[in-house]
Amino acid sequence: MDFRNYHVNKKRRYPVDCFCKEIVVPKVKQARLYATACGLYEIKINGERVGSFVLAPGHTDYTKRIQLQTYDVSSLLKEGKNVIAAELADGWYRGSCGAWGRRNQYGRETKLFAQLEILDETGKKIIFGTDKSWSWSNDGDIRFADNKDGEIIDSNLTPTYSSKAKETTCKVIPSASNNVPVEEHETFSVKRIITTPSGKKVLDFNQNIAGYISFRINAKKGEQIRLRFGEMFDKDGEFTQVNFQCRNKKRTKISPLQQILYTCKDGLNEYKTKFAVFGFQYVLVEGDVDWKKEDFTSIAVYSSMEETLCFKSSNPLLNKFVDSTRWSAKNNHLDVPTDCPTRERHGWTGDAQIFCKSASYLFNYVPFARKYLNDMIDGQHKNGCFRQITPKGGIDFYMSPMDGSAGWSDAGVFIPYDIYKQYGDKKILLEHYDSMKKYAEYKIHTLGKWYPTARSTGLKHKYKKCIHNYGQSYGEWAEPTEVYITSFKDFACPHPEESTAYVYFMLTEMTEIARVLNKEEDAKRFETYANKAKFGYQHLIECPKFSLDTNRQAKLVRPLYMHLLNEEKEKYAEKRLLEALDFFGWKLGTGFLSTPFILYVLEKMDIEYAYRLLENEKMPGWLFMPKMGANTIWESWEGTEAQGGIASLDHYSKGALIEWVFSRMCGIQISGENEFEISPEIGGHFTYAECSYQSIYGLVRSEWEVVGNTVKYHFSIPSNTKAKITLPNGTYHVGAGEYDYLVKKK
């Protein structure tokens, strides 16, 4: 395909730019439109919207890669005159990025590229594209558009297209989108109108989503309506956005605003957001317009990943937690995996790797993961270090040294490894091996080095060479405030316990990856340095600062899950973990990194330990969230009580529990090509659980029910596959089909 046309751009920053081109075409046999932008675009042909991609062209590092969309527009064109109209907004390219809404992260000049290729009935190819012949103006109805702050609309205005577009260039050659599109999905009507103590009216849509709103209201010209989007009410019962907004002391900078300001025309006003997405369940309505709740609809917007899993159990709170996790996953997959749909909306690598296994059960995750891994490669430093946030736009200056942080930057290895294990496809390992190896070598190179702000460990010099105490790091991050309060001082220093453990864990996976790809020389090198890190870790925990004699659950869970301890220390760590759980009343005490591991560790000791922690309904605990009415997953165990009240109510990372629910409670695991292992673990007060998973090999199902002193099992194995079923009374090797077992309860 020969892109011979120009990018065009606007002359001023605000408002949204409007472009228009009238073309004359013969009778069309086939027509395709290729489009992209440095910014966000929406294109219409003869008044009909082209495609369903929301916030096109999507989110990348625009200095490295710009995604290009292809649309079949044959049905939109007619013989004779046709009008192509386009709108161009700032988006991630020049709009708000990060917690503080930093702008101009990728450039100061937004640009639109479009090329229409028509094949007429004679087979002749005709090309129309963006150039200086297009008309332009910025006097349309969208007076302001920012993907975080919102839109300002004056419905009395229509674009005049009174000027001409300016031709410009783009140094980055567009490449075809390789991810699923971002599209509109579920819609919600207003469940109720809440009147706050001060008399304000708030719409409750009964589900926290990432998306936007549409409305149809009758009004008089000049009347205004303002909508503000949020997740909660404050202690006085008033609508608030404080839990996700960053504000300076003088309140001259607030981000994000999450609001729509709409000026009405006379008569019917119809509106739907185009160039912004918000995180919200509640909408504060202000203004002089008469309205009713039936006028409003909320619309969920996220990447169109195919859903692949259904789950139900005898515990309603766990069922709700799984559903909440599914919603937080949807809300935080908007072309990149974000932390939250409100505050910074960053592509945090730590969140992505922690949740990858769970996401691979919930969705067909390969296309999304593949695109994000390309984003990670785009941002990889020359020394091999992956970024903590990908794409990079909007990172605050004090966070830049955190690239390489243990458990975050390791995502460049963990994600392709997890995708390979879940889907059995070596291709993703082959595609990303060079970048993974480069990162592994970076960690090997920094093993034994001492960062300027590194604190004393108490290790003898000969053991210092074997630990990783280099680079600023987040550490465990976000443990319950009763366990450990993270301070900004922690950001300035390395965290050798976490870092050394993750160097070992990452290099162990790299050893396996290299052997899968028949790279034995690399495998031996990775294995050697993995063992070196393990050796260093085993001496590090002999130092008082890093002793296993602790009630911080994360410090015990991590080495147990990663197999970092010798037999004697392993038994001691298990004993101390049970004591730590007793001390904390069998409530969760882990933070960001170790929460996905803890049930696996407890299950190995005794399945009843795992179920006891799972069934905890007190704070901190997984089931505390749905018990309190949450329909998404919180950032902090304490909800908005932690971090001075600045905490999102829509983070998926703590939902990584569901990986254990699917793989151990229901026992569904892929063991190889066309092969499953099914070994459900029954415990606690659960009387039944059922799970169906649409794997790449077909629909596999696992169900169990406790009936008196027996357990009834039912399994469904898809065609052309086989399974190893492990039950308390034995192991069964079966082919495709339906299987029922009745086993005496332990």
VENPE-V819630 format. One line per field, one symbol per residue. ss: DSSP state (a for helix, b for strand, c for the rest). phi: phi as a letter, one per 40 degrees, with the letter a starting at -180 (. if undefined). A space follows every 10 residues. Layout:
BEGIN
ss=???
phi=???
END
This chain:
BEGIN
ss=ccccccbbbc ccccccbbbb bbbbbccbbb bbbbbbbbcb bbbbbccbbc cccccccccc ccccccbbbb bbcaaacccb bbbbbbbbbc aaaaccbccc cbcccccccc bbbbbbbbbb ccccbbbbbc ccccbbbccc cbbbbbcccb bbbbcccccc ccbbcbbbcc ccccbbcccc cbbbbbbbbc cbbbbccccc bbbbbbbbbb bbbbbbbbbc cccbbbbbbb cbbcccccbb cccccbbccc cccbbcccbb bbbcccbbbb bbcccccbbb bbbbbbbccc ccaaabbbbb bbbcccbcbb bbbccaaaaa aaaaaaaaaa acbcccbccc cccccccbaa aaaaaaaaaa aabccaaaaa aaaaaaaaac ccccccccbc ccccccaaaa aacccccccc aaaaaaaaaa aaacccaaaa aaaaaaaaaa aaaaaacccb cccccccccc aaaaccccbc cccccccccc cccccccaaa accccaaaaa aaaaaaaaaa aaaaaaccca aaaaaaaaaa aaaaaaaaaa cccaaacccc ccaaaaaaaa acccccaaaa aaaaaaaaaa aaaccccccc ccccaaaaaa aaaaacaaaa aaaacccccc caaaaaaccc cccccccccc ccaaaccccc ccaaaaaaaa aaaaaccbbb bbccbbbbcc cccccccbbb bbbbbccbbb bbbbbbbccb bbbbbbbbbb bbbbbbbccb bbbbbbbbbb bbbbcc
phi=.bcbcccbac cbcbcccbba acbbbcccca abbbaaachb bbbbbfgbcc gbccfcchba cccbabcbbb bcbdcccbch cbbbbbbbbc fccbccbgdc gcbfcbibbc abbaabbbbc ccgccbbbac accccaabbc cccaaacbch bbbbccbbcc fcbbcbcabb ccccbcdbbc ccacbcbbcc cabbbcdcgc bbcbcgacbb iabbabbcac dgcbbbbbba babcccgcda bccbccbccc fcbbaccfab bbcccchcbb aacbbabbca bbbcbbhbcc abcccbbbbc bacccccbbb aaacbdccdc cccccdcccc cbbbgbccca cbccfccccc dccccdcccc ccbccddccc cccccccdcc ccchccccbb ccdgccdccd ccdgddgbcc dcbccccccc ccbgbcdccc cbcccccccd cccccccgcb cdccccbgcc dccccbbbbb gcacgcggcd cccabcbccc ccbcbccccc cccccccccc cccccccfbc ccdccccccc ccccdccccc cccdcbccca bcddcbcdcc ccfcbccccc cccccccccc ccccgfbcbc bcccdccccc ccdccadccc cccdcdbccc acccccccgc bbcccbdcgc ccfggcacba bcdcccdcdc dccbdcgcac bicgbbbbac bbagccbaaa abbcccbhcb bbbaacbgcb bcbbbbbcdg bbabbbbdci bbbbbcibbb bbbccc
END
